[in-house]
Amino acid sequence: MRGVRLGKILGFEINIDWSWLLIFFLVVYTLAAGYFPGLRQNFNAATNWMLGVAAALLLFASVLVHELSHSIVARMHGIDVKGITLFIFGGVSQTADEPESATNEFWMSIVGPLTSIVLAVLFGFLEFIGSRAHWPLPATALVGYLALINLFLGLFNLVPGFPLDGGRVLRSIIWGTTGDLNKATRWASYSGQGFGYLLMIFGFFNIIGFGATLGGLWLIFIGWFLTTAARSSYEQLVMRQALSGVPVERVMTTDVPEISADISVRQFVDEHLLRQDYACYPVMKNDTVIGVIGAEEVRTLRSEMWDLTRVEEIAHRIDGAYEIGSSDDAWDALGKLASPEVCRLMVMENGHLKGTLGRDAIYRLINTKSRLGI
């Protein structure tokens, strides 16, 4: 996974994507240079920046609590949660499976916005207490901001546009009414795309009509993100349905040549790489796969060294990320192939190579099922 692993909370692995760092600094700047000075409390510059950093950290802590609520309810319904990742637009709980019923989907989805609204009430209560107890003004301003932003997060996530929580609530209602998860996801996706387009239009008019360039660009960017996410979420469901329950051995390739570790790179290039169209090939030594080799590995070596270098010397050593069982699910295989470092999977059975599996075979299966209307 891209990013940084922070540790575990309640058994859930917490990660931050590199994109989170970008939004963190943007939030700090916006708060320190705009929001807190705009309160007209006459804070000095140092106070504004300290408030900006504290508010940004507590904002993302609130997002983490929001995502933890999703993960806890998912675990209560027997769904495995691989972890939580904070990224540029908040966070996401990475569930291994779709909910088994519309009811489970409803409660898993609604708990996030409700948690944010509860946080808003708690911070609002602290602001009320602070103003009555004459807390330092920076402290009152901080909890006031957290009350406001958590209320916004809760209400925004209730918008019925997939993949927002409100869109998932809408999907659960359509799913419960029609009994068709595919149809429910498609209509919730349309709703999410429509909301994204409305945000982009509103952002455009903000720029043209009111000169709010920064705010308008943010709305356009968020709208574009939601539109893309809504469309890709539906496509992911279609792929999942096409691949789930399909064993790897049904789609694997058995005719990819096995490359001896002892042959020269020149021989490999002439006899295989220039004659066949595979991204990479298994490298064998003593009937054991020790690595893979393809054009990427060959490019690391000067051509005048090809005759003097054995394939074994430049082969990319494989680990568990490159291996999969013949009876494993094709959907799990696609998850492993999503990594750009994995060119092909080695299909193993009882420690022996049975075949290989590349992205081409996976996409071919999806396209075939799509054409057949399956």
DAUR-V77957 format. One record per residue. N is the residue number from 1. PSI is psi in degrees with one decimal (* if undefined). NEAR is the number of other C-alpha atoms within 10 Angstrom. Layout:
# DAUR-V77957
{{N & PSI & NEAR} {N & PSI & NEAR}}
This chain:
# DAUR-V77957
{{1 & 137.7 & 9} {2 & 143.9 & 10} {3 & -156.3 & 15} {4 & 133.8 & 13} {5 & 124.8 & 14} {6 & -25.4 & 11} {7 & -157.8 & 10} {8 & 143.6 & 12} {9 & 123.1 & 11} {10 & 29.5 & 8} {11 & -2.4 & 11} {12 & 129.8 & 17} {13 & 130.5 & 17} {14 & 128.3 & 19} {15 & 154.4 & 20} {16 & 129.9 & 20} {17 & 152.7 & 17} {18 & -29.1 & 14} {19 & -23.0 & 14} {20 & -35.4 & 19} {21 & -37.6 & 15} {22 & -51.3 & 12} {23 & -30.6 & 16} {24 & -48.1 & 18} {25 & -34.6 & 14} {26 & -40.8 & 13} {27 & -44.5 & 18} {28 & -46.5 & 22} {29 & -44.9 & 17} {30 & -41.2 & 15} {31 & -44.8 & 22} {32 & -32.8 & 23} {33 & -16.4 & 15} {34 & -58.9 & 13} {35 & -57.8 & 15} {36 & -39.6 & 23} {37 & -31.3 & 17} {38 & -15.0 & 11} {39 & -14.5 & 10} {40 & 42.8 & 8} {41 & 4.5 & 11} {42 & 36.5 & 12} {43 & 145.4 & 15} {44 & 171.6 & 9} {45 & -41.5 & 13} {46 & -41.5 & 10} {47 & -42.8 & 15} {48 & -42.5 & 22} {49 & -37.9 & 20} {50 & -40.3 & 15} {51 & -39.4 & 21} {52 & -45.7 & 24} {53 & -46.5 & 19} {54 & -43.4 & 13} {55 & -40.5 & 22} {56 & -43.3 & 23} {57 & -43.9 & 15} {58 & -28.9 & 15} {59 & -48.8 & 21} {60 & -26.1 & 17} {61 & -38.1 & 13} {62 & -41.6 & 21} {63 & -39.7 & 22} {64 & -42.8 & 20} {65 & -41.3 & 16} {66 & -49.3 & 26} {67 & -34.0 & 25} {68 & -36.6 & 24} {69 & -41.2 & 22} {70 & -46.8 & 27} {71 & -39.5 & 27} {72 & -45.3 & 19} {73 & -38.0 & 18} {74 & -43.6 & 23} {75 & -35.3 & 14} {76 & -28.8 & 12} {77 & 14.9 & 16} {78 & 16.8 & 13} {79 & 128.0 & 18} {80 & 130.3 & 15} {81 & 115.6 & 19} {82 & -28.4 & 15} {83 & -179.9 & 20} {84 & 131.4 & 24} {85 & 126.6 & 25} {86 & 129.2 & 24} {87 & -165.9 & 20} {88 & -32.8 & 15} {89 & 28.3 & 13} {90 & -109.8 & 18} {91 & 168.4 & 20} {92 & 136.6 & 18} {93 & 125.1 & 23} {94 & 95.1 & 17} {95 & 144.5 & 17} {96 & -27.4 & 12} {97 & 162.5 & 12} {98 & 153.2 & 14} {99 & 149.0 & 17} {100 & -19.9 & 11} {101 & 163.8 & 14} {102 & -33.6 & 22} {103 & -45.9 & 15} {104 & -42.8 & 18} {105 & -42.7 & 24} {106 & -50.4 & 21} {107 & -35.5 & 17} {108 & -32.4 & 24} {109 & -44.9 & 26} {110 & -24.2 & 20} {111 & -30.7 & 21} {112 & -57.6 & 26} {113 & -38.0 & 26} {114 & -38.5 & 19} {115 & -43.7 & 23} {116 & -38.8 & 26} {117 & -38.5 & 22} {118 & -42.8 & 16} {119 & -39.8 & 22} {120 & -42.2 & 25} {121 & -42.6 & 17} {122 & -46.8 & 16} {123 & -35.0 & 22} {124 & -38.1 & 21} {125 & -41.1 & 15} {126 & -39.0 & 17} {127 & -42.5 & 22} {128 & -46.2 & 15} {129 & -43.7 & 13} {130 & -40.5 & 18} {131 & -34.3 & 15} {132 & -33.6 & 9} {133 & 3.8 & 9} {134 & 47.3 & 10} {135 & 161.5 & 13} {136 & 139.6 & 10} {137 & -38.8 & 13} {138 & -38.6 & 16} {139 & -42.6 & 14} {140 & -40.6 & 19} {141 & -37.3 & 20} {142 & -50.5 & 18} {143 & -29.0 & 22} {144 & -42.5 & 19} {145 & -43.8 & 20} {146 & -33.9 & 23} {147 & -45.4 & 24} {148 & -47.1 & 16} {149 & -34.5 & 19} {150 & -34.1 & 26} {151 & -43.1 & 23} {152 & -45.2 & 16} {153 & -42.9 & 22} {154 & -46.2 & 24} {155 & -40.3 & 15} {156 & -40.6 & 15} {157 & -12.6 & 23} {158 & -7.1 & 21} {159 & 128.9 & 19} {160 & 61.3 & 20} {161 & 117.0 & 28} {162 & 137.3 & 32} {163 & 21.2 & 27} {164 & 160.5 & 22} {165 & -38.6 & 25} {166 & -34.2 & 25} {167 & -35.1 & 26} {168 & -33.6 & 29} {169 & -45.1 & 26} {170 & -42.3 & 26} {171 & -41.2 & 31} {172 & -36.8 & 28} {173 & -46.0 & 18} {174 & -40.5 & 19} {175 & -45.6 & 22} {176 & -31.7 & 17} {177 & -42.8 & 11} {178 & -22.4 & 11} {179 & 12.4 & 14} {180 & 104.4 & 14} {181 & -38.0 & 17} {182 & -47.5 & 15} {183 & -41.3 & 15} {184 & -41.9 & 23} {185 & -39.4 & 27} {186 & -46.2 & 20} {187 & -36.9 & 18} {188 & -34.0 & 31} {189 & -42.9 & 31} {190 & -41.3 & 19} {191 & -42.7 & 22} {192 & -41.2 & 28} {193 & -39.8 & 24} {194 & -42.2 & 18} {195 & -39.0 & 21} {196 & -42.5 & 26} {197 & -38.2 & 19} {198 & -40.9 & 17} {199 & -42.4 & 22} {200 & -40.9 & 23} {201 & -44.0 & 15} {202 & -40.3 & 16} {203 & -40.4 & 24} {204 & -44.4 & 20} {205 & -27.8 & 15} {206 & -39.3 & 19} {207 & -47.1 & 15} {208 & -45.8 & 12} {209 & -32.6 & 10} {210 & -2.5 & 10} {211 & 15.3 & 12} {212 & 76.6 & 14} {213 & -50.1 & 16} {214 & -48.1 & 12} {215 & -39.7 & 14} {216 & -41.7 & 22} {217 & -38.4 & 16} {218 & -44.5 & 14} {219 & -41.0 & 22} {220 & -42.6 & 22} {221 & -45.1 & 16} {222 & -41.9 & 18} {223 & -42.4 & 24} {224 & -43.0 & 19} {225 & -46.7 & 15} {226 & -39.6 & 25} {227 & -45.5 & 26} {228 & -44.0 & 16} {229 & -38.8 & 19} {230 & -43.7 & 27} {231 & -44.0 & 19} {232 & -29.9 & 14} {233 & -39.9 & 17} {234 & -41.7 & 22} {235 & -37.0 & 15} {236 & -39.4 & 11} {237 & -42.3 & 16} {238 & -44.4 & 16} {239 & -40.5 & 20} {240 & -42.9 & 18} {241 & -33.8 & 15} {242 & -31.8 & 20} {243 & -26.7 & 22} {244 & 133.2 & 13} {245 & -4.2 & 13} {246 & 115.0 & 16} {247 & 148.1 & 18} {248 & -36.0 & 24} {249 & -18.3 & 20} {250 & -21.2 & 12} {251 & -1.7 & 19} {252 & 163.4 & 20} {253 & 134.2 & 16} {254 & 0.1 & 13} {255 & 10.5 & 8} {256 & 122.3 & 16} {257 & 141.4 & 15} {258 & 129.2 & 16} {259 & 125.3 & 20} {260 & 136.1 & 18} {261 & -19.6 & 23} {262 & -10.6 & 14} {263 & 160.1 & 15} {264 & 158.6 & 18} {265 & -37.1 & 27} {266 & -45.7 & 20} {267 & -40.6 & 14} {268 & -44.8 & 21} {269 & -48.0 & 17} {270 & -40.9 & 10} {271 & -19.2 & 11} {272 & -58.4 & 17} {273 & -36.6 & 20} {274 & -8.7 & 11} {275 & -23.4 & 9} {276 & 161.0 & 11} {277 & 67.9 & 9} {278 & 143.1 & 17} {279 & -37.1 & 17} {280 & 165.2 & 24} {281 & 144.5 & 24} {282 & 136.3 & 27} {283 & 124.0 & 24} {284 & 141.8 & 19} {285 & 121.6 & 15} {286 & 45.4 & 8} {287 & 22.7 & 12} {288 & 137.4 & 12} {289 & 118.9 & 21} {290 & -11.4 & 17} {291 & -170.9 & 23} {292 & 155.5 & 28} {293 & 141.8 & 23} {294 & -164.4 & 20} {295 & -34.0 & 14} {296 & -42.1 & 13} {297 & -38.5 & 16} {298 & -36.1 & 19} {299 & -19.9 & 10} {300 & -7.0 & 9} {301 & 133.8 & 13} {302 & 142.1 & 8} {303 & -30.3 & 12} {304 & -10.9 & 9} {305 & -1.5 & 12} {306 & -39.0 & 17} {307 & -23.5 & 12} {308 & -3.0 & 12} {309 & 132.4 & 16} {310 & 151.3 & 19} {311 & -38.9 & 27} {312 & -31.8 & 22} {313 & -25.7 & 13} {314 & -1.7 & 19} {315 & 144.4 & 22} {316 & 116.6 & 18} {317 & 136.3 & 14} {318 & 156.6 & 17} {319 & -162.3 & 9} {320 & -24.1 & 9} {321 & -22.3 & 14} {322 & -4.8 & 22} {323 & 149.3 & 19} {324 & 150.8 & 21} {325 & 153.1 & 20} {326 & -25.2 & 23} {327 & -0.3 & 15} {328 & 164.0 & 16} {329 & 140.5 & 17} {330 & -27.5 & 26} {331 & -39.9 & 20} {332 & -35.4 & 16} {333 & -41.2 & 25} {334 & -36.2 & 19} {335 & -40.4 & 9} {336 & -37.5 & 21} {337 & -10.6 & 20} {338 & -23.1 & 11} {339 & 127.8 & 12} {340 & -18.0 & 7} {341 & -20.3 & 10} {342 & 107.4 & 18} {343 & -40.6 & 22} {344 & 153.1 & 22} {345 & 140.5 & 27} {346 & 116.1 & 28} {347 & 112.6 & 25} {348 & 146.9 & 18} {349 & 118.3 & 13} {350 & 38.4 & 8} {351 & 0.9 & 11} {352 & 148.3 & 12} {353 & 123.0 & 20} {354 & -25.6 & 16} {355 & -174.5 & 23} {356 & 159.9 & 27} {357 & 125.3 & 27} {358 & 171.3 & 21} {359 & -31.9 & 17} {360 & -41.1 & 12} {361 & -38.5 & 15} {362 & -48.9 & 21} {363 & -33.2 & 14} {364 & -41.0 & 12} {365 & -44.4 & 18} {366 & -44.8 & 18} {367 & -39.7 & 14} {368 & -46.3 & 12} {369 & -35.7 & 14} {370 & -44.9 & 13} {371 & -32.6 & 9} {372 & -7.3 & 8} {373 & 24.3 & 7} {374 & * & 9}}
